[in-house]
């Protein structure tokens, strides 16, 4: 198990694979500033380091804005800033 920490956000990842779970997993992390978080994610170059990682740029929505990350296991991460 690994702990990842960025500012006040932290989460654990465990080396445990259940395909049915991953095909239906989404994580939403509320952030103070999506632009800052997008810069942080792109500077990590995760899409170049890990197979299957996809970064989706900031999108403006009615409720606020978000950027997305699909991790190597297929989990969809939303990093959202609400209005």
BELLIN-V803471 format. One record per pair of residues at least 6 apart in sequence whose ideal C-beta (glycine too) atoms are under 8 Angstrom apart, sorted by the first residue. I is the first residue (numbers start at 1). GAP is how many residues later the second one is. Records with the same first field share a line. If there is no record, write none. Layout:
I: GAP, GAP
This chain:
1: 11, 12, 13, 14
2: 10, 11, 12
3: 7, 8, 9
4: 6, 7, 8, 9
6: 34
9: 20, 22
11: 16
17: 56
22: 51, 52, 53
23: 51
25: 49, 50, 51
26: 49, 50, 51, 52
27: 48, 49, 50, 51
28: 49, 50, 52
29: 48, 49, 50, 51
30: 50, 51, 52
31: 6, 48, 49, 50
32: 49
33: 48
34: 24, 30, 31, 32, 33, 45, 46, 47
35: 23
37: 30, 42
38: 19, 20, 29, 41
41: 14, 26, 28, 38
42: 13
46: 7, 9, 23
47: 6, 7, 8
50: 21, 22
51: 21
52: 18, 19, 20, 21, 22
53: 16, 17, 18, 19
54: 14, 15, 16
55: 12, 13, 14
56: 11, 12, 13, 14
57: 10
58: 7, 8, 9
59: 6, 7, 8, 9
63: 19, 20
64: 16, 17, 18, 19
65: 15, 16
66: 12, 13, 14, 15
67: 12
68: 8, 9, 10, 11
69: 7, 8, 10
70: 6, 7
71: 6
